[in-house]
Amino acid sequence: MANDHVVLRFSGVTFGYGEQKPILDAASFSVRNGSRIALMGQNGAGKTSLFTLILGQQQPAEGTISVTPPDATVGIARQVMVPEHRDLTVREYFALAFREVPGNLDQRIARVLAVVQLSCDLDKQVRAFSGGQQARLLLAHALLEDPDILLLDEPTNNLDQEGIDHLTGFLMMYEKTVIVISHDAEFLNTFTDGVLYLDVHTHTVEQYAGNYYNVMEDITQRLERERRQNARAEMEIRKKRAQSEVFAHKGGKLRAVAKRMREAAEEAEEGMVDVRREDKTIRPFTIPVQEFDTYTNGRILELGTVTVLKDGDPAPRQLDRILRKGTHIVLAGPNGIGKTTLLDRIAHGKEPGATIGDGVRVGYYRQDFSMLDGAQTGYECLAGVMAQPDEHIIRSTASGFLLDGRALGNEIARLSEGQKGLLGMARLMLMRPGLLLLDEPTNHINFRHLPIIAKALDAYEGAMILVSHIPDFIAQVRIDETIDLRA
């Protein structure tokens, strides 16, 4: 339960990456001990950067950031596993949390793994775990020191429903401060008692009290009031300017009246409310399908006996399915059963039980964005999948996914995770695939975009295999069959 003690305070903080990418401009807010806060903002607004400021990994250009008491600990569960950590064993990964590795490290690891409901061999490499299991490792790592401030960056990504339910229950019982970045509205509404909104346009932070849905309703009502106020002001301004023009043309003493009218109009303009521009939503789009005369007998993908995981060990699973034009399939099963591994092996032609038709172009969307080359620019990524790159088409397509010239010019590794996800969708659109393999395409994506993405997948005319733990998203997509890999 929150009390009067402020555990975190930003006072007039200004921060950015040079003049071209400001993040905060004299931002101020405070967080009370025991609060459960949702940190929100458009993709690319700088939410993850704000976390690095709280951690002290970066310093503001102006203003102060204070944590009270000064020795309060801060832990973070990052949204994705750092690539260099994937080759570590579980024990080596957790040892990174300490300057000096404690003698009881294994016991401490066992304690936090129990909290996140994960049992594993400590000598197992991190890369051997599924995306959902890695999400649990990230959270467990953050909990090692029972931090006073717990930062969670997209913690529900890759988790199955059981994992999300367990995480929600844990956070509701956690007695210290939690600040979470998430695009999962239902998850946020369950346990948050306040919202910090990072505005990508003004680079300030707005603070609201209440659960997520109530705050969103308050914001909507406030915006409507401000729009009505501005509409009345604009009418008054036009009226005063018109009167000013009339009096100015009459000359003589009426010119002084015209001047007063102009000044009144200018004063009214200054008094207009600066209405916050709501998060933009991506444009509706379609994913064009590859010409079907290139396929062998209309068989886009044949699935025979494939390999899944059972208790961590490879096991056969007989599917016996043929995917033709318009076939949409969902792969289901709990974290750790091998859905991501199976899709990856199919995409790269390494699954003996899967045969892709001759000439079929595969559009692969992977949950960790490893299908993207981090050293490429966004522009190079999109141009690379086009038979004949066209700058106008590339920039127009990217714009529809809220990727401006700056995002296209940046190396992909420097984009936010949300921007990488949108770039991945733009890439599929320009690729014109015959087969779509989609591994958790909702991860890191602003929930406002999800209905538009779902509609594009629903209308896709090629073959598709989808993996997603978000039932509401799947419900918006035409699905011919759900295959549970446990059966």
C-alpha positions as CSV (number, residue, x, y, z in Angstrom):
1,M,0.0,0.0,0.0
2,A,1.4,3.4,-1.0
3,N,2.2,5.9,1.8
4,D,3.4,9.5,2.0
5,H,7.1,8.6,1.4
6,V,8.3,9.5,-2.1
7,V,10.7,6.9,-3.2
8,L,11.5,8.3,-6.7
9,R,11.5,12.0,-7.9
10,F,12.3,13.6,-11.2
11,S,12.8,17.4,-11.0
12,G,13.1,19.4,-14.2
13,V,14.9,16.5,-16.0
14,T,16.1,17.1,-19.5
15,F,17.6,14.2,-21.5
16,G,18.0,13.1,-25.1
17,Y,20.4,11.7,-27.7
18,G,21.6,14.9,-29.3
19,E,19.3,17.6,-30.7
20,Q,17.7,15.2,-33.2
21,K,16.2,12.9,-30.5
22,P,15.0,14.6,-27.4
23,I,13.4,12.4,-24.8
24,L,12.6,14.6,-21.7
25,D,12.3,18.4,-21.5
26,A,12.2,19.7,-17.9
27,A,10.1,16.7,-16.9
28,S,8.9,16.4,-13.3
29,F,7.0,13.7,-11.4
30,S,7.2,11.6,-8.2
31,V,6.4,8.1,-7.2
32,R,5.4,7.1,-3.7
33,N,6.6,4.0,-1.9
34,G,4.5,0.9,-2.6
35,S,2.9,2.4,-5.8
36,R,2.2,0.2,-8.8
37,I,2.7,2.5,-11.8
38,A,2.2,2.0,-15.5
39,L,4.6,3.9,-17.7
40,M,3.0,4.6,-21.0
41,G,3.8,6.4,-24.3
42,Q,4.0,6.0,-28.0
43,N,6.5,3.5,-29.5
44,G,9.9,5.4,-29.6
45,A,8.9,8.0,-27.0
46,G,11.7,6.9,-24.7
47,K,10.1,4.7,-22.0
48,T,13.1,2.3,-21.8
49,S,15.4,5.3,-21.8
50,L,13.6,6.6,-18.7
51,F,14.3,3.3,-17.0
52,T,18.0,3.7,-17.7
53,L,17.9,7.1,-16.0
54,I,16.3,5.6,-12.9
55,L,19.0,2.9,-12.9
56,G,21.7,5.6,-13.1
57,Q,23.0,4.1,-16.3
58,Q,22.6,7.4,-18.0
59,Q,22.6,11.0,-16.6
60,P,20.3,13.9,-17.4
61,A,21.6,17.0,-19.2
62,E,19.6,19.1,-16.7
63,G,17.6,18.5,-13.5
64,T,17.9,15.9,-10.8
65,I,16.8,12.3,-10.2
66,S,16.6,11.2,-6.6
67,V,15.9,7.9,-5.0
68,T,14.9,7.9,-1.3
69,P,16.6,6.6,0.8
70,P,19.8,6.9,-1.1
71,D,20.7,3.2,-0.5
72,A,17.3,2.0,-2.0
73,T,17.9,-0.8,-4.5
74,V,16.5,-0.8,-8.1
75,G,16.0,-4.0,-10.1
76,I,14.9,-4.3,-13.7
77,A,13.4,-7.1,-15.7
78,R,14.3,-6.2,-19.3
79,Q,12.0,-6.9,-22.2
80,V,14.5,-9.1,-24.1
81,M,17.5,-11.2,-23.1
82,V,20.8,-9.4,-24.1
83,P,22.4,-11.4,-27.0
84,E,25.7,-11.9,-25.1
85,H,23.8,-13.4,-22.2
86,R,22.3,-16.1,-24.2
87,D,25.5,-18.1,-24.3
88,L,25.8,-18.1,-20.5
89,T,24.6,-20.8,-18.2
90,V,21.8,-20.0,-15.9
91,R,24.3,-19.9,-13.0
92,E,26.6,-17.5,-14.9
93,Y,23.7,-15.3,-15.9
94,F,22.5,-14.8,-12.3
95,A,26.1,-14.3,-11.1
96,L,26.2,-11.1,-13.2
97,A,23.9,-9.5,-10.6
98,F,26.8,-9.4,-8.0
99,R,30.1,-7.6,-7.8
100,E,31.3,-10.5,-5.6
101,V,29.5,-13.8,-6.2
102,P,28.0,-15.0,-2.9
103,G,28.7,-18.5,-1.6
104,N,25.0,-19.3,-1.5
105,L,24.3,-18.3,-5.1
106,D,22.6,-21.6,-6.0
107,Q,20.2,-21.2,-3.1
108,R,19.4,-17.6,-4.0
109,I,18.7,-18.6,-7.6
110,A,16.5,-21.5,-6.5
111,R,14.5,-19.0,-4.3
112,V,13.7,-16.6,-7.2
113,L,13.1,-19.3,-9.7
114,A,10.5,-20.7,-7.4
115,V,8.8,-17.3,-7.4
116,V,8.5,-17.3,-11.2
117,Q,7.6,-21.0,-11.3
118,L,10.6,-22.2,-13.3
119,S,12.6,-25.3,-12.5
120,C,15.8,-25.9,-14.5
121,D,19.3,-27.1,-14.5
122,L,21.6,-24.3,-13.6
123,D,24.2,-25.5,-16.0
124,K,21.8,-25.1,-19.0
125,Q,22.5,-22.4,-21.5
126,V,20.1,-19.5,-21.5
127,R,19.6,-19.8,-25.3
128,A,18.2,-23.2,-24.8
129,F,15.1,-21.8,-23.1
130,S,11.9,-20.7,-24.9
131,G,11.0,-17.0,-25.1
132,G,8.5,-17.5,-22.3
133,Q,11.0,-19.2,-20.1
134,Q,13.6,-16.5,-20.8
135,A,10.9,-13.9,-19.7
136,R,10.8,-15.8,-16.4
137,L,14.6,-15.7,-16.1
138,L,14.6,-12.0,-16.7
139,L,12.1,-11.4,-13.9
140,A,13.9,-13.8,-11.5
141,H,17.1,-12.0,-12.1
142,A,15.5,-8.7,-11.2
143,L,14.2,-10.2,-7.9
144,L,17.5,-11.5,-6.7
145,E,18.0,-8.5,-4.3
146,D,14.3,-8.0,-3.5
147,P,14.5,-4.4,-4.9
148,D,12.8,-1.4,-3.4
149,I,11.9,-0.3,-6.9
150,L,11.1,-3.0,-9.4
151,L,11.2,-1.9,-13.1
152,L,9.4,-4.2,-15.6
153,D,9.8,-3.7,-19.3
154,E,7.1,-5.6,-21.2
155,P,7.0,-8.5,-18.7
156,T,4.1,-10.3,-20.3
157,N,5.8,-10.7,-23.7
158,N,6.2,-14.4,-24.5
159,L,4.3,-15.6,-21.4
160,D,1.5,-18.0,-21.7
161,Q,-1.8,-17.2,-19.9
162,E,-0.7,-19.2,-16.8
163,G,2.5,-17.2,-16.7
164,I,0.6,-13.9,-17.0
165,D,-1.8,-14.9,-14.2
166,H,1.0,-15.9,-11.9
167,L,2.9,-12.6,-12.6
168,T,-0.2,-10.6,-12.0
169,G,-0.8,-12.3,-8.6
170,F,2.8,-11.8,-7.6
171,L,2.8,-8.1,-8.4
172,M,-0.5,-7.6,-6.5
173,M,1.3,-9.1,-3.4
174,Y,4.6,-7.3,-3.9
175,E,4.9,-4.7,-1.1
176,K,7.5,-2.5,-2.7
177,T,7.3,-0.1,-5.7
178,V,6.7,-1.4,-9.2
179,I,6.9,0.6,-12.4
180,V,5.9,-1.3,-15.5
181,I,6.0,-0.7,-19.3
182,S,3.4,-2.8,-21.0
183,H,1.1,-2.7,-24.0
184,D,-1.2,-5.3,-22.4
185,A,-4.2,-3.2,-21.3
186,E,-5.9,-6.0,-19.3
187,F,-2.7,-6.8,-17.5
188,L,-2.1,-3.1,-16.5
189,N,-5.6,-2.6,-15.3
190,T,-5.5,-5.5,-13.0
191,F,-2.9,-4.2,-10.5
192,T,-1.9,-0.6,-11.4
193,D,-2.9,2.4,-9.2
194,G,-1.4,5.2,-11.3
195,V,-0.1,6.1,-14.8
196,L,2.9,8.1,-16.0
197,Y,2.4,9.1,-19.6
198,L,5.6,10.1,-21.6
199,D,4.4,12.4,-24.3
200,V,6.5,11.9,-27.5
201,H,5.6,15.4,-28.8
202,T,6.2,17.6,-25.7
203,H,8.8,15.3,-24.0
204,T,7.1,15.8,-20.7
205,V,5.6,13.3,-18.2
206,E,1.9,13.5,-17.2
207,Q,0.9,11.9,-14.0
208,Y,-2.5,10.3,-13.2
209,A,-3.9,8.4,-10.2
210,G,-6.3,5.5,-10.6
211,N,-6.3,2.1,-12.4
212,Y,-5.5,2.0,-16.1
213,Y,-9.0,2.0,-17.5
214,N,-10.2,4.8,-15.3
215,V,-7.1,6.9,-16.2
216,M,-7.7,6.3,-19.9
217,E,-11.4,7.4,-19.5
218,D,-10.3,10.6,-17.6
219,I,-7.7,11.4,-20.3
220,T,-10.4,11.0,-23.0
221,Q,-12.8,13.2,-21.2
222,R,-10.2,15.9,-20.6
223,L,-9.1,15.9,-24.2
224,E,-12.7,16.3,-25.3
225,R,-13.1,19.3,-22.9
226,E,-9.9,20.9,-24.2
227,R,-11.0,20.4,-27.8
228,R,-14.4,22.0,-27.2
229,Q,-12.6,24.9,-25.3
230,N,-10.3,25.4,-28.3
231,A,-13.1,25.2,-30.8
232,R,-14.9,28.1,-28.9
233,A,-11.6,30.1,-28.8
234,E,-11.0,29.6,-32.5
235,M,-14.5,31.0,-33.3
236,E,-13.8,34.0,-31.1
237,I,-10.4,34.5,-32.7
238,R,-11.9,34.4,-36.3
239,K,-14.6,36.9,-35.2
240,K,-12.2,39.4,-33.7
241,R,-9.8,39.1,-36.7
242,A,-12.8,39.7,-39.1
243,Q,-13.9,42.8,-37.1
244,S,-10.3,44.0,-37.0
245,E,-10.1,43.9,-40.8
246,V,-13.4,45.8,-41.1
247,F,-12.3,48.6,-38.7
248,A,-8.8,48.8,-40.3
249,H,-10.2,49.6,-43.7
250,K,-12.4,52.4,-42.3
251,G,-9.3,54.3,-41.3
252,G,-9.2,57.2,-38.8
253,K,-9.8,56.5,-35.1
254,L,-11.2,53.1,-36.0
255,R,-7.6,51.9,-36.7
256,A,-7.1,52.0,-32.9
257,V,-10.1,49.8,-32.5
258,A,-8.7,47.4,-35.1
259,K,-5.5,47.2,-33.2
260,R,-7.3,46.3,-30.0
261,M,-9.2,43.6,-31.9
262,R,-6.0,42.1,-33.2
263,E,-4.4,42.2,-29.8
264,A,-7.5,40.5,-28.3
265,A,-7.3,37.8,-31.0
266,E,-3.6,37.2,-30.2
267,E,-4.4,37.0,-26.5
268,A,-7.1,34.4,-27.2
269,E,-4.6,32.4,-29.2
270,E,-2.1,32.4,-26.4
271,G,-4.8,31.2,-24.1
272,M,-5.7,28.2,-26.2
273,V,-5.1,24.9,-24.5
274,D,-2.1,22.8,-25.8
275,V,-4.1,19.6,-26.4
276,R,-2.0,16.5,-26.1
277,R,-1.8,14.7,-29.4
278,E,-2.9,11.1,-28.7
279,D,-0.8,8.2,-29.8
280,K,-1.0,7.9,-33.5
281,T,-2.2,4.6,-34.9
282,I,-0.7,2.8,-37.9
283,R,-2.5,3.0,-41.2
284,P,-4.6,0.0,-42.3
285,F,-2.5,-2.3,-44.5
286,T,-2.6,-5.5,-46.4
287,I,0.2,-8.1,-46.8
288,P,0.2,-8.9,-50.6
289,V,0.6,-12.6,-51.4
290,Q,3.1,-14.1,-53.7
291,E,1.8,-15.1,-57.1
292,F,0.5,-18.6,-56.7
293,D,1.6,-20.0,-60.1
294,T,5.1,-20.4,-58.6
295,Y,3.9,-23.0,-56.1
296,T,4.1,-26.8,-56.6
297,N,0.6,-28.3,-56.9
298,G,-0.7,-25.6,-54.6
299,R,1.1,-27.2,-51.6
300,I,2.7,-24.3,-49.8
301,L,3.8,-26.3,-46.7
302,E,3.6,-29.9,-45.8
303,L,3.9,-30.9,-42.1
304,G,4.6,-34.5,-41.2
305,T,6.2,-35.7,-38.0
306,V,7.9,-32.7,-36.4
307,T,10.0,-32.3,-33.3
308,V,8.7,-30.7,-30.1
309,L,9.9,-30.7,-26.5
310,K,8.6,-32.8,-23.7
311,D,10.1,-32.2,-20.3
312,G,12.9,-30.4,-22.1
313,D,13.8,-33.4,-24.3
314,P,13.0,-33.7,-28.1
315,A,9.9,-35.7,-28.9
316,P,8.1,-36.5,-32.1
317,R,4.7,-35.0,-32.9
318,Q,2.7,-36.2,-35.9
319,L,0.8,-33.4,-37.6
320,D,0.1,-34.6,-41.1
321,R,-1.2,-31.3,-42.4
322,I,-1.0,-29.6,-45.8
323,L,-1.2,-25.8,-46.0
324,R,-2.6,-24.4,-49.2
325,K,-3.7,-20.9,-50.2
326,G,-5.6,-19.3,-47.5
327,T,-4.9,-21.9,-44.8
328,H,-4.4,-20.2,-41.4
329,I,-3.2,-22.3,-38.5
330,V,-2.4,-21.4,-34.8
331,L,0.2,-23.4,-33.0
332,A,-0.7,-23.7,-29.3
333,G,1.0,-25.1,-26.2
334,P,2.6,-23.9,-22.9
335,N,6.0,-22.1,-22.7
336,G,8.8,-24.5,-23.3
337,I,7.1,-26.9,-25.7
338,G,9.1,-25.7,-28.6
339,K,6.8,-23.5,-30.7
340,T,9.5,-20.9,-31.4
341,T,12.1,-23.5,-32.2
342,L,9.7,-25.3,-34.6
343,L,8.9,-22.1,-36.5
344,D,12.5,-21.2,-36.7
345,R,13.5,-24.7,-38.1
346,I,10.7,-24.5,-40.6
347,A,11.7,-21.0,-41.7
348,H,15.3,-22.1,-42.2
349,G,14.6,-25.5,-43.8
350,K,16.0,-27.4,-40.9
351,E,12.9,-29.3,-39.8
352,P,12.9,-32.7,-41.5
353,G,9.2,-33.1,-41.0
354,A,8.3,-29.9,-42.8
355,T,8.6,-29.3,-46.6
356,I,8.1,-25.9,-48.1
357,G,6.9,-25.8,-51.7
358,D,9.4,-24.9,-54.5
359,G,9.8,-21.2,-55.0
360,V,7.6,-20.3,-51.9
361,R,8.8,-17.0,-50.4
362,V,8.7,-17.2,-46.6
363,G,7.9,-14.2,-44.5
364,Y,9.2,-14.9,-41.0
365,Y,8.5,-12.7,-38.0
366,R,10.4,-13.8,-34.9
367,Q,9.6,-12.7,-31.4
368,D,13.2,-11.5,-30.6
369,F,13.5,-9.7,-34.0
370,S,16.6,-11.8,-34.9
371,M,15.1,-11.9,-38.5
372,L,16.4,-8.3,-38.7
373,D,20.0,-7.3,-39.1
374,G,20.8,-4.9,-36.3
375,A,23.7,-3.4,-38.3
376,Q,21.4,-2.4,-41.2
377,T,19.4,0.8,-41.3
378,G,15.7,0.6,-41.4
379,Y,15.8,1.7,-45.0
380,E,18.3,-1.0,-46.0
381,C,16.1,-3.6,-44.3
382,L,13.0,-2.7,-46.4
383,A,14.9,-2.2,-49.6
384,G,16.6,-5.6,-49.2
385,V,13.3,-7.5,-49.5
386,M,12.0,-5.7,-52.7
387,A,12.7,-7.2,-56.1
388,Q,13.1,-3.6,-57.4
389,P,13.7,-1.1,-54.5
390,D,11.6,2.0,-54.9
391,E,12.4,4.9,-52.5
392,H,8.9,6.4,-52.7
393,I,7.2,3.1,-51.9
394,I,9.7,2.4,-49.1
395,R,9.2,5.7,-47.4
396,S,5.4,5.7,-47.9
397,T,5.1,2.2,-46.5
398,A,7.3,3.1,-43.5
399,S,5.3,6.2,-42.8
400,G,2.2,4.1,-42.5
401,F,3.9,2.2,-39.7
402,L,4.9,5.5,-38.0
403,L,8.6,5.1,-39.1
404,D,9.9,8.5,-40.2
405,G,13.1,9.4,-42.0
406,R,15.0,9.4,-38.8
407,A,13.9,5.9,-37.9
408,L,14.7,4.7,-41.4
409,G,18.2,6.2,-41.2
410,N,19.0,4.7,-37.9
411,E,20.7,1.3,-37.4
412,I,18.0,-1.2,-36.4
413,A,19.8,-2.0,-33.2
414,R,19.2,1.6,-32.1
415,L,15.4,1.5,-32.6
416,S,13.0,0.8,-29.8
417,E,11.6,-2.7,-29.6
418,G,8.2,-1.4,-30.6
419,Q,9.7,0.3,-33.7
420,K,11.5,-3.0,-34.6
421,G,8.1,-4.7,-34.5
422,L,6.5,-2.2,-36.8
423,L,9.6,-2.4,-39.1
424,G,9.1,-6.2,-39.2
425,M,5.5,-5.7,-40.3
426,A,6.5,-3.2,-43.0
427,R,9.1,-5.7,-44.2
428,L,6.4,-8.4,-44.6
429,M,4.2,-6.0,-46.5
430,L,7.0,-5.3,-49.0
431,M,8.2,-8.9,-49.2
432,R,4.9,-10.3,-50.7
433,P,5.4,-13.7,-49.1
434,G,3.5,-16.9,-49.9
435,L,3.9,-18.3,-46.4
436,L,3.8,-16.3,-43.2
437,L,5.4,-17.7,-40.0
438,L,4.5,-15.4,-37.1
439,D,6.0,-15.8,-33.6
440,E,4.3,-13.6,-31.1
441,P,3.6,-10.6,-33.4
442,T,1.9,-8.7,-30.6
443,N,5.1,-8.4,-28.5
444,H,6.2,-4.8,-27.9
445,I,3.4,-3.4,-30.1
446,N,1.2,-0.6,-28.9
447,F,-2.3,-2.1,-28.2
448,R,-3.9,0.6,-30.5
449,H,-2.1,-1.0,-33.4
450,L,-3.2,-4.6,-32.7
451,P,-6.7,-4.5,-34.3
452,I,-5.1,-3.2,-37.5
453,I,-2.5,-5.9,-37.6
454,A,-5.1,-8.5,-36.8
455,K,-7.2,-7.3,-39.7
456,A,-4.3,-7.5,-42.1
457,L,-3.5,-11.1,-41.0
458,D,-7.2,-12.0,-41.2
459,A,-7.3,-10.9,-44.8
460,Y,-4.0,-12.5,-45.8
461,E,-4.5,-14.9,-48.7
462,G,-1.4,-17.0,-48.4
463,A,-0.7,-19.8,-45.9
464,M,0.0,-18.8,-42.3
465,I,1.2,-20.3,-39.0
466,L,0.7,-18.1,-36.0
467,V,2.0,-18.4,-32.5
468,S,0.4,-16.0,-29.9
469,H,-0.6,-16.1,-26.3
470,I,-3.1,-13.3,-26.7
471,P,-6.6,-14.8,-27.1
472,D,-8.2,-11.5,-27.9
473,F,-5.8,-11.0,-30.8
474,I,-6.3,-14.5,-32.2
475,A,-10.0,-14.1,-32.0
476,Q,-9.8,-11.2,-34.6
477,V,-8.0,-13.4,-37.1
478,R,-9.6,-16.0,-39.3
479,I,-8.2,-19.3,-38.1
480,D,-8.9,-22.7,-39.8
481,E,-7.4,-24.9,-37.1
482,T,-5.6,-24.7,-33.8
483,I,-2.9,-27.4,-33.3
484,D,-2.0,-28.0,-29.7
485,L,1.5,-29.4,-29.7
486,R,0.9,-31.2,-26.4
487,A,-1.6,-33.6,-27.9
